[in-house]
Amino acid sequence: MFPFALTHDRKKTAGHVLLITLKIEAKEEIFPLNHPFRISRGSRTEACVVTVSVSDGDYTGHGEGVPIARYNQSADSVVAQINSIASITDLDRDKLPELLPAGAARNALDCALWDLEAKCSGKRAWELANIPIADQIETSFTVSLDTPSTMAEAAAAAIDLPILKLKLSGDDSDVARVEAVRARAPNARLLVDANESWSPRHYRNTICALKELGVELIEQPFPADVDDALESLEQPIPVCADESCHTTTDLTRLKNRYEAINIKLDKTGGLTEALRLYQRARENDFKILIGCMVCTSLSIAPARLLASNANWIDLDGPLLLARDREDRIPYNKGRIGIPSRELWG
C-alpha cells in the first residue's frame, strides 16, 4: 500500500502551528518539436504545456500539465482552472479531487505540491511516496504516423533505441507500416498505438500479421465508447487501454476487455491518483504501461517514479522536442536516468 503524505502547508514557529497561504502561478509555455508529430486524430509541430509554481515563501515547487484537445482542454482553460482555486488557503493534494476534475490542471498542481513537499522535507519524492526507484529504465520511442517508407526511415534513424512504438491509423497501410519498420529495425521491440482509429473488422484482419511481425502490445484500438467489442475478440497480443482508462473508477469496466492499462498523469490528474491507479491495477492483475503526452522533462520526472516496476514504459516526450528545459531528465540510448533535484522532486 502506497502511503500518501500531506503537502507542506503549515509551519511551526515557537511551538505554534501557523497556516501558510501558498502562492500559485500558472503559465503557458511552447516548445517546438524536432519533426511534425502525427497520430490518427491529427498532427502538431509544437508542445503546448502549462507550467505551475507553488510557493510557501521559502520553497517553490513546480509541475507541468499538457492540455489534451481530445478532452476539450486548452492552455487557456487549464490556466483558468488553476487560477480558479489559486486563492484557496489550506490547499493540499488530498483536497484537489474536490476542487478540480482529473486532467492537466490537476496534474500540474498536484505535481507542483509533491515537488514543494520534497523541497520542504529535504527528501526525494519517491521517499515521500515510499516506493523504490530504479537507477535506469528503458523507454520506447514513438514513430509518428506516416507512409510505410517514411516510418521505416524514422525507425532506421532510431536504430540505437531498443523499443519503438508505431502510430497506426486503421487504414489499409497499417500492416505495411509495421513490415517496413521491422525490415529496417529487425532487433527492436515493437509496440503499436491506434489512438482509437480501428474497427473490429480491421482488428481481425490485422492482428495475425502483427503477431507474426513481433508486435508485443496494441494500444487503444477502438474508440473508448465502443471498446466493449474487445470482450468478444481473440487477443493473441495484449491490448492496452489508454483513452479508456483515466482513474481508478475505470478499472471495473475494463476488466474483461484489456490486459493492460496506460497510466498517464495528465489523465489521472497527477501523481497522487496515478499511484492509487497503479496499485489498484496491480491488485486486479492488469499489466501496466507508463505513458506521457508530448511534453518536457518536467512532466516526465513525476511519471518516472511509477516506471521502476512497469511492464512497458513510454516516457519519450522530451525526445521529440527541439529543445527541452535546462535541467532536463537524462536519456541515453533509450534509457532514462533519475531526475535531478533541480528539475523536480
C-alpha positions, 0 to 999 in steps of 0.5 A: 500500500502506497502511503500518501503524505500531506503537502507542506502547508503549515509551519511551526514557529515557537511551538505554534502551528501557523497556516501558510497561504501558498502562492500559485502561478500558472503559465503557458509555455511552447516548445517546438518539436524536432519533426511534425508529430502525427497520430490518427486524430491529427498532427502538431509541430509544437508542445503546448504545456502549462507550467505551475509554481507553488510557493510557501515563501521559502520553497517553490515547487513546480509541475507541468500539465499538457492540455489534451484537445481530445478532452476539450482542454486548452492552455487557456482553460487549464490556466483558468482552472488553476487560477480558479482555486489559486486563492484557496488557503489550506490547499493540499493534494488530498483536497484537489479531487474536490476542487478540480476534475482529473486532467492537466490542471490537476496534474500540474498542481498536484505535481507542483505540491509533491515537488514543494513537499520534497523541497520542504522535507529535504527528501526525494519524492519517491521517499515521500511516496515510499516506493523504490526507484530504479537507477535506469529504465528503458523507454520506447520511442514513438514513430509518428504516423506516416507512409510505410517508407517514411516510418521505416526511415524514422525507425532506421534513424532510431536504430540505437533505441531498443523499443519503438512504438508505431502510430497506426491509423486503421487504414489499409497501410497499417500492416505495411507500416509495421513490415517496413519498420521491422525490415529496417529495425529487425532487433527492436521491440515493437509496440503499436498505438491506434489512438482509437482509429480501428474497427473490429473488422480491421482488428481481425484482419490485422492482428495475425500479421502483427503477431507474426511481425513481433508486435508485443502490445496494441494500444487503444484500438477502438474508440473508448465508447465502443471498446466493449467489442474487445470482450468478444475478440481473440487477443493473441497480443495484449491490448492496452487501454489508454483513452479508456482508462483515466482513474481508478473508477475505470478499472471495473469496466475494463476488466474483461476487455484489456490486459493492460492499462496506460497510466498517464498523469495528465489523465489521472490528474497527477501523481497522487491518483496515478499511484492509487491507479497503479496499485489498484491495477496491480491488485486486479492483475492488469499489466501496466504501461507508463505513458506521457503526452508530448511534453518536457522533462518536467512532466516526465520526472513525476511519471518516472517514479511509477516506471521502476516496476512497469511492464512497458514504459513510454516516457519519450516526450522530451525526445521529440522536442527541439529543445527541452528545459535546462535541467532536463531528465537524462536519456541515453540510448533509450534509457532514462536516468533519475531526475535531478533535484533541480528539475523536480522532486 
